[in-house]
Each structure stands twice: as C-alpha cells, then as structure tokens.
Amino acid sequence: MTAPQNPSSTAATPAGATTTAPADYPPSTRAGQGLFGVAGTGDTSGFGGLVRQRPLTDVPPRPFGGYLDEVHDALQEAYPQFGDAVEKVVVHRGELTLHIVPERIAEVCRVMRDDPALRFELCSSVNGVDYLGQDERRLHVAYQLTSMTFRRRVRLEVAVSPAAPQVPSVTGVYPTADWQERETYDMFGVIFVGHPNLTRIMMPDDWEGHPQRKDYPLGGVPVEYKGAEIPPPDSRRTYQ
C-alpha cells in the first residue's frame, strides 16, 4: 500500500533509477509513520511483523514488583517534594521510569545518589527523544541511573517544548553527564542550564539546526564513494 503523498512537498525527478522499481520522490511522512511508507509497525520494512506499542498512560497498580517498590518508596521518603516533582510513574517490562518536573531534575538526581537507601552512584546515559505529534512537550531527556551498591537501575525522564527547551544540568551531581548532555544539546537542541561547556560535540560549531529532531530536513550533499555518487536522502528514489 502506497503512503499518501504530502501535497506540500516539492516534487522532483530523482536521478539514478536504473531498475524497474518506481522511481518516486520520497513523500513526507507524518509523526508515527515509518520509513518507505510503512505505518503501524516497529520496523521500516513492514516484513518483520513488529507492532509499535502506544505509550502507557495509566498509573501502574501496586505492587510494581521486584525492587521497584523499594526504590519508589525510598525516594518518596527521602525527598519531601516528591509529590510536586514527580509528574508520572511508569512501570513497563520490569523497568521503572519516573517522569520529573524539569526544574527539579538536578535535585532528584542528588537525592538518588546520596540517600543511603537509594545510592544510584552512576548516571550511565543521558539521551534525547523527539515525540513529534504525540506530546506538546515533545523533547524528552532520559537519564539512566545505576546503583552499583544494590545492583539496581531506574530511569528518570523530563519533557520540554522546543519553545522553552531549558533543563538544569546534572553535571554537578554526575560528572559523567558532561559529554552526554552536550550530545543531547547538539542533536535535539535541549539547553542544559549550568553546564560548564555546552557546545556542539558532533556537528561543526556553526551548524544550524539539530539533526535528530523529527522535523529536521533530510537534505544533504551528494557523496562520492569509489567512483559512485550517492545523492542526498531527499533526492533518492523510494525503496521497494
């Protein structure tokens, strides 16, 4: 089934179509739709049979299971502002995710690190996600915390809008977040307030835009490789 063409996209005649497959200009896709016209699946080919699960919205019932209840209750006891700082609790596939008010993320991280009942000493990852078309605060930042003392893991998550993408830096709590916050800033445009050196880390300093946002254009420059010229993504034919 062919995906509907976006009338706002500019038609162009693709170059280099040498097979019998239709050489159509790749249409613009709406949020939640995969590449090559595939929709409703977790893969881009349509042959894997994967189904994209919708985000969980209901409050999970207690008990959560395993050590998740202990982590939740320990943070609630150690942090009096728990009710004001935690927007949502998600338990999925044995993992606990606490959605935090952006302004409180550094405070929560400090409690997670220092409280004797928690001791999440390591922030192993800080990464961004763009939920274009699903959330008004579409830019999410996920923090993967690890307790080496208790061998536990938990995820913290904050959400901001492109109009106000400021989030307090957690580098004062977890120095390992330094380069990870820079990458999230570079790719998604989230500004980490208080970061000691918030500059681009992957793209050139004068680069405009943030390449991993879902509304970032796919255009680029042709690449020559071993005598063959590979056109920019926006001018390639549709894969069949």
KEKE-3310 file (N, C-alpha, C; in steps of 0.2 Angstrom, whole numbers, plus 5000, padded with zeros to 4 digits):
npx = (5004:5003:5010:5001:5004:5012:5005:5011:5024:5039:5039:5051:5062:5069:5086:5096:5089:5088:5082:5067:5059:5047:5052:5050:5048:5053:5040:5034:5032:5020:5020:5024:5023:5032:5048:5048:5035:5029:5017:5011:5019:5034:5046:5055:5053:5042:5041:5044:5034:5033:5025:5020:5020:5009:5012:5011:4998:4991:4991:5002:4997:5000:5008:5023:5033:5047:5062:5057:5047:5053:5063:5054:5047:5058:5063:5052:5051:5064:5064:5055:5048:5042:5029:5027:5037:5037:5029:5024:5022:5029:5029:5035:5038:5046:5054:5057:5051:5052:5044:5050:5047:5054:5062:5066:5075:5089:5089:5082:5091:5102:5097:5094:5107:5113:5106:5105:5097:5095:5106:5111:5124:5129:5127:5123:5119:5113:5101:5091:5074:5062:5046:5037:5022:5015:5016:5015:5025:5037:5051:5060:5071:5080:5087:5098:5100:5111:5113:5127:5129:5117:5114:5105:5093:5086:5075:5075:5065:5062:5052:5051:5047:5050:5050:5054:5066:5074:5083:5089:5107:5114:5127:5134:5131:5132:5146:5149:5139:5143:5148:5137:5126:5130:5130:5116:5111:5117:5111:5097:5094:5091:5093:5105:5105:5118:5128:5145:5152:5143:5143:5143:5146:5147:5142:5148:5154:5147:5135:5118:5103:5096:5100:5093:5080:5063:5057:5068:5075:5079:5088:5104:5122:5128:5137:5153:5158:5170:5170:5156:5142:5132:5116:5109:5098:5085:5083:5083:5077:5061:5062:5058)
npy = (4994:5011:5025:5040:5055:5070:5085:5097:5094:5096:5091:5081:5075:5061:5055:5042:5031:5015:5003:4992:4996:5008:5025:5035:5051:5052:5053:5066:5061:5059:5061:5046:5037:5025:5023:5023:5023:5014:5010:5009:4999:4992:4992:4996:4990:4983:4969:4963:4961:4967:4977:4993:4999:5009:5023:5021:5026:5025:5024:5013:4998:4995:4981:4986:4976:4966:4976:4988:4994:4997:5006:5017:5020:5023:5035:5043:5044:5050:5062:5076:5084:5075:5073:5085:5085:5073:5069:5058:5040:5026:5009:4997:4982:4977:4988:5004:5020:5037:5051:5067:5084:5096:5107:5101:5091:5090:5091:5079:5070:5072:5067:5054:5049:5051:5047:5034:5023:5022:5026:5028:5028:5030:5039:5032:5035:5049:5054:5060:5061:5063:5067:5070:5076:5068:5073:5089:5094:5090:5086:5075:5070:5057:5049:5037:5029:5020:5009:5004:4999:4992:4985:4990:4998:5012:5024:5041:5054:5069:5082:5094:5109:5114:5128:5132:5125:5122:5114:5110:5107:5091:5089:5093:5084:5071:5069:5062:5065:5075:5075:5068:5076:5087:5081:5078:5091:5095:5086:5087:5100:5103:5114:5114:5121:5128:5120:5116:5118:5120:5116:5111:5094:5084:5089:5103:5118:5129:5124:5124:5121:5105:5089:5077:5079:5076:5084:5089:5093:5081:5083:5085:5084:5078:5062:5056:5040:5028:5030:5031:5041:5046:5051:5065:5061:5067:5067:5054:5039:5030:5016:4999)
npz = (5000:4995:5003:5006:4997:5002:4999:5001:4999:4989:4972:4963:4951:4952:4952:4944:4944:4940:4939:4938:4947:4954:4952:4963:4971:4988:4999:5011:5028:5041:5059:5068:5058:5049:5039:5021:5018:5027:5040:5057:5062:5070:5063:5048:5036:5035:5035:5046:5055:5067:5080:5084:5100:5110:5120:5138:5149:5160:5178:5186:5195:5212:5220:5212:5209:5211:5215:5213:5220:5232:5228:5223:5235:5244:5238:5239:5253:5256:5249:5252:5243:5234:5228:5221:5212:5204:5190:5184:5185:5178:5174:5165:5157:5168:5171:5179:5177:5181:5178:5179:5185:5175:5181:5193:5191:5194:5208:5211:5206:5214:5227:5223:5222:5234:5245:5258:5256:5243:5233:5220:5211:5198:5183:5169:5156:5146:5136:5122:5115:5103:5103:5092:5087:5096:5109:5117:5124:5117:5117:5125:5139:5144:5158:5163:5177:5188:5202:5209:5222:5226:5214:5205:5193:5187:5178:5174:5168:5158:5151:5139:5129:5112:5111:5124:5129:5141:5153:5169:5172:5176:5179:5190:5199:5193:5185:5174:5165:5157:5143:5138:5139:5131:5119:5118:5118:5106:5096:5098:5103:5116:5130:5143:5157:5167:5163:5161:5149:5137:5122:5104:5100:5091:5078:5067:5074:5069:5064:5059:5066:5073:5071:5075:5078:5074:5064:5057:5041:5028:5019:5011:5006:4990:4990:4985:4982:4980:4966:4963:4964:4978:4980:4990:5004:5002:4988:4984:4976:4980:4991:4987)
capx = (5000:5007:5008:4998:5009:5011:5004:5016:5031:5041:5040:5057:5063:5075:5091:5099:5084:5090:5079:5060:5055:5045:5057:5046:5051:5050:5035:5035:5028:5018:5023:5021:5024:5039:5051:5046:5028:5026:5014:5008:5024:5040:5051:5054:5052:5035:5041:5046:5028:5033:5019:5023:5016:5007:5014:5007:4996:4988:4995:5003:4995:5005:5015:5026:5036:5055:5064:5054:5043:5058:5066:5049:5046:5063:5063:5046:5053:5070:5063:5048:5044:5041:5023:5027:5042:5036:5023:5021:5026:5028:5032:5034:5043:5051:5058:5053:5053:5049:5044:5051:5047:5061:5066:5068:5079:5095:5088:5080:5097:5106:5094:5095:5114:5116:5102:5108:5093:5095:5113:5112:5130:5131:5122:5127:5117:5108:5099:5085:5069:5058:5039:5034:5015:5012:5017:5016:5032:5039:5058:5061:5078:5080:5093:5098:5104:5113:5116:5132:5129:5112:5113:5098:5093:5080:5076:5072:5064:5059:5049:5051:5045:5055:5050:5057:5070:5079:5083:5095:5112:5115:5134:5136:5129:5135:5151:5149:5134:5145:5148:5131:5122:5132:5127:5109:5110:5119:5106:5090:5093:5089:5098:5106:5107:5123:5133:5151:5154:5138:5145:5142:5151:5147:5142:5153:5151:5142:5130:5112:5098:5098:5099:5089:5073:5060:5056:5074:5075:5084:5093:5112:5126:5130:5143:5156:5162:5173:5168:5149:5139:5126:5113:5106:5092:5078:5083:5084:5070:5058:5064:5053)
capy = (5000:5017:5031:5046:5060:5076:5090:5102:5093:5098:5086:5082:5070:5058:5053:5036:5025:5010:4996:4993:4999:5015:5030:5041:5056:5050:5058:5067:5057:5061:5058:5039:5033:5023:5025:5020:5022:5009:5013:5004:4994:4995:4991:5001:4986:4980:4962:4960:4959:4971:4981:4998:4999:5015:5025:5020:5032:5023:5023:5006:4996:4992:4982:4986:4970:4967:4981:4994:4997:4999:5012:5022:5022:5026:5042:5047:5046:5054:5068:5078:5087:5070:5074:5091:5084:5068:5070:5052:5034:5021:5003:4993:4977:4977:4994:5010:5027:5042:5057:5073:5091:5098:5111:5098:5085:5090:5090:5072:5066:5072:5063:5047:5047:5052:5044:5028:5018:5023:5025:5027:5032:5031:5040:5029:5038:5054:5054:5063:5058:5068:5064:5075:5074:5065:5077:5096:5095:5084:5085:5072:5068:5051:5048:5030:5028:5013:5008:4999:4996:4987:4982:4992:5003:5016:5029:5047:5057:5076:5084:5101:5110:5117:5135:5133:5119:5123:5109:5111:5102:5087:5088:5094:5078:5066:5072:5058:5068:5081:5075:5066:5082:5090:5077:5079:5098:5095:5083:5089:5107:5104:5118:5112:5127:5127:5115:5120:5120:5117:5117:5105:5089:5080:5094:5109:5124:5134:5121:5126:5115:5099:5084:5071:5081:5073:5089:5091:5090:5075:5085:5084:5085:5071:5059:5051:5034:5023:5032:5031:5046:5044:5058:5066:5057:5069:5066:5047:5036:5026:5009:4994)
capz = (5000:4995:5008:5003:4995:5005:4994:5002:4997:4982:4968:4960:4947:4955:4947:4946:4945:4934:4940:4936:4953:4953:4955:4966:4976:4994:5002:5018:5032:5047:5065:5070:5052:5047:5033:5015:5018:5032:5046:5062:5064:5074:5059:5042:5030:5035:5034:5052:5059:5074:5081:5089:5106:5111:5127:5144:5152:5166:5184:5187:5201:5217:5220:5205:5208:5212:5219:5210:5225:5237:5225:5223:5242:5247:5236:5242:5260:5256:5246:5254:5237:5229:5225:5217:5207:5200:5186:5182:5186:5173:5175:5159:5156:5173:5172:5182:5174:5185:5175:5184:5183:5173:5186:5199:5189:5197:5215:5212:5205:5220:5232:5221:5223:5241:5250:5259:5254:5235:5231:5212:5210:5192:5178:5163:5150:5145:5129:5120:5111:5100:5102:5087:5085:5101:5115:5116:5126:5113:5118:5131:5140:5148:5162:5165:5183:5191:5209:5210:5228:5226:5208:5203:5188:5186:5173:5175:5161:5159:5145:5137:5122:5108:5113:5130:5130:5146:5158:5173:5170:5181:5179:5197:5203:5189:5180:5168:5160:5153:5136:5136:5139:5125:5113:5118:5115:5099:5092:5100:5105:5123:5133:5149:5161:5172:5160:5161:5142:5132:5115:5100:5101:5085:5072:5067:5079:5065:5061:5060:5067:5077:5066:5077:5079:5068:5058:5053:5034:5027:5013:5012:5000:4987:4992:4980:4986:4975:4959:4963:4968:4982:4981:4997:5006:4999:4981:4982:4975:4985:4991:4986)
cpx = (5004:5005:5006:5004:5007:5010:5009:5023:5033:5042:5047:5058:5070:5080:5094:5095:5085:5087:5071:5056:5053:5050:5053:5050:5049:5046:5036:5030:5026:5021:5020:5021:5031:5042:5048:5039:5025:5023:5012:5013:5030:5046:5050:5053:5045:5035:5042:5040:5028:5027:5021:5018:5015:5010:5009:5005:4993:4993:4996:5000:5001:5003:5018:5030:5044:5057:5061:5050:5047:5061:5061:5048:5051:5064:5058:5048:5059:5069:5056:5044:5042:5034:5023:5032:5041:5029:5020:5025:5024:5032:5030:5040:5049:5055:5054:5056:5049:5050:5044:5050:5054:5065:5069:5073:5085:5094:5086:5086:5101:5103:5095:5102:5116:5112:5104:5104:5092:5102:5114:5118:5132:5126:5126:5125:5112:5107:5092:5081:5065:5051:5035:5027:5011:5012:5018:5023:5036:5047:5059:5069:5077:5087:5093:5103:5105:5115:5120:5132:5123:5110:5106:5098:5086:5081:5072:5071:5060:5057:5049:5049:5050:5055:5053:5061:5075:5078:5090:5100:5113:5123:5137:5135:5133:5140:5151:5143:5136:5145:5141:5126:5124:5130:5119:5107:5112:5113:5099:5089:5090:5095:5099:5109:5112:5128:5139:5154:5149:5139:5143:5148:5152:5147:5147:5149:5146:5137:5123:5107:5101:5095:5094:5082:5070:5057:5062:5074:5081:5089:5100:5115:5127:5137:5146:5160:5164:5170:5160:5147:5133:5123:5111:5100:5085:5078:5083:5077:5068:5060:5058:5054)
cpy = (5006:5022:5037:5052:5066:5082:5096:5101:5095:5092:5087:5075:5067:5055:5046:5030:5021:5004:4998:4995:5006:5020:5036:5045:5054:5055:5060:5063:5060:5058:5051:5035:5031:5025:5021:5019:5017:5013:5008:4999:4997:4994:4995:4997:4984:4972:4959:4958:4963:4976:4987:4999:5007:5017:5023:5026:5031:5023:5016:5004:4994:4985:4982:4979:4971:4972:4988:4998:5000:5006:5018:5025:5026:5034:5046:5049:5051:5061:5071:5081:5082:5071:5080:5090:5079:5069:5064:5046:5029:5015:4999:4988:4977:4983:5000:5016:5032:5049:5063:5079:5094:5102:5107:5092:5085:5088:5082:5068:5066:5067:5055:5045:5047:5048:5036:5022:5018:5021:5024:5032:5034:5033:5038:5032:5044:5055:5058:5059:5064:5065:5069:5072:5070:5068:5084:5097:5089:5082:5082:5070:5063:5050:5041:5030:5021:5014:5003:4995:4991:4984:4983:4997:5006:5022:5035:5051:5064:5077:5091:5103:5114:5125:5136:5126:5118:5117:5110:5105:5098:5085:5089:5088:5072:5069:5068:5060:5073:5080:5072:5072:5086:5087:5078:5086:5098:5092:5085:5096:5108:5108:5116:5117:5125:5122:5119:5122:5117:5120:5111:5100:5084:5084:5099:5114:5128:5131:5123:5121:5110:5093:5078:5073:5079:5077:5091:5088:5085:5077:5085:5086:5078:5069:5055:5046:5029:5024:5033:5037:5045:5051:5059:5063:5060:5068:5058:5044:5032:5019:5005:4988)
cpz = (5000:4999:5004:5002:4999:5000:4995:5001:4990:4978:4964:4956:4949:4950:4949:4947:4939:4934:4937:4941:4952:4956:4957:4971:4983:4997:5009:5022:5039:5053:5066:5064:5051:5041:5027:5015:5023:5038:5050:5064:5067:5069:5052:5036:5030:5035:5041:5057:5066:5074:5086:5094:5108:5118:5132:5147:5159:5172:5185:5194:5206:5219:5213:5204:5209:5217:5218:5216:5231:5234:5226:5230:5245:5244:5238:5249:5260:5253:5247:5248:5232:5225:5220:5211:5202:5197:5185:5184:5181:5174:5169:5158:5161:5174:5175:5179:5178:5180:5179:5181:5181:5178:5192:5197:5193:5205:5216:5211:5211:5226:5230:5222:5230:5246:5251:5257:5246:5232:5224:5211:5203:5187:5171:5157:5150:5138:5128:5115:5109:5099:5097:5086:5091:5108:5114:5118:5123:5114:5125:5132:5145:5152:5165:5171:5186:5198:5209:5216:5229:5220:5205:5197:5188:5181:5175:5169:5163:5152:5144:5130:5118:5109:5119:5132:5135:5151:5163:5172:5177:5182:5186:5201:5200:5184:5174:5163:5156:5146:5133:5135:5133:5119:5112:5115:5108:5094:5092:5101:5112:5127:5141:5153:5166:5169:5160:5154:5137:5125:5111:5101:5095:5078:5073:5071:5075:5062:5063:5061:5072:5074:5068:5079:5072:5063:5055:5046:5033:5021:5015:5006:4997:4989:4987:4984:4980:4968:4958:4967:4971:4983:4988:4998:5002:4992:4979:4980:4980:4985:4990:4990)
residu = (MET:THR:ALA:PRO:GLN:ASN:PRO:SER:SER:THR:ALA:ALA:THR:PRO:ALA:GLY:ALA:THR:THR:THR:ALA:PRO:ALA:ASP:TYR:PRO:PRO:SER:THR:ARG:ALA:GLY:GLN:GLY:LEU:PHE:GLY:VAL:ALA:GLY:THR:GLY:ASP:THR:SER:GLY:PHE:GLY:GLY:LEU:VAL:ARG:GLN:ARG:PRO:LEU:THR:ASP:VAL:PRO:PRO:ARG:PRO:PHE:GLY:GLY:TYR:LEU:ASP:GLU:VAL:HIS:ASP:ALA:LEU:GLN:GLU:ALA:TYR:PRO:GLN:PHE:GLY:ASP:ALA:VAL:GLU:LYS:VAL:VAL:VAL:HIS:ARG:GLY:GLU:LEU:THR:LEU:HIS:ILE:VAL:PRO:GLU:ARG:ILE:ALA:GLU:VAL:CYS:ARG:VAL:MET:ARG:ASP:ASP:PRO:ALA:LEU:ARG:PHE:GLU:LEU:CYS:SER:SER:VAL:ASN:GLY:VAL:ASP:TYR:LEU:GLY:GLN:ASP:GLU:ARG:ARG:LEU:HIS:VAL:ALA:TYR:GLN:LEU:THR:SER:MET:THR:PHE:ARG:ARG:ARG:VAL:ARG:LEU:GLU:VAL:ALA:VAL:SER:PRO:ALA:ALA:PRO:GLN:VAL:PRO:SER:VAL:THR:GLY:VAL:TYR:PRO:THR:ALA:ASP:TRP:GLN:GLU:ARG:GLU:THR:TYR:ASP:MET:PHE:GLY:VAL:ILE:PHE:VAL:GLY:HIS:PRO:ASN:LEU:THR:ARG:ILE:MET:MET:PRO:ASP:ASP:TRP:GLU:GLY:HIS:PRO:GLN:ARG:LYS:ASP:TYR:PRO:LEU:GLY:GLY:VAL:PRO:VAL:GLU:TYR:LYS:GLY:ALA:GLU:ILE:PRO:PRO:PRO:ASP:SER:ARG:ARG:THR:TYR:GLN)
# end
